[in-house]
Amino acid sequence: MNATVSILAEIPEELHESLKGYLETHPDWDQDRVFVASLSLFLLQNGSSNTIDASRSYRRAARVYLDALFKQAV
């Protein structure tokens, strides 16, 4: 089951400007896809897989990250 959770976050203006510039030059990407890829990469880089639950969580984050990277535009 794929569930979507909406997140409201404040980001620095400089980061917002960079995001806008990126999205203008990469029409296959949208803000949600960038946030999903960024958050899942952060979790992969900073998580651990020392326990069975942590390992499952790590694999789920990896799957979401790869899905976000290789998602085809519809």
Secondary structure as UniProt FT lines:
FT   HELIX           13..25
FT   TURN            27..28
FT   HELIX           31..46
FT   HELIX           52..70
//
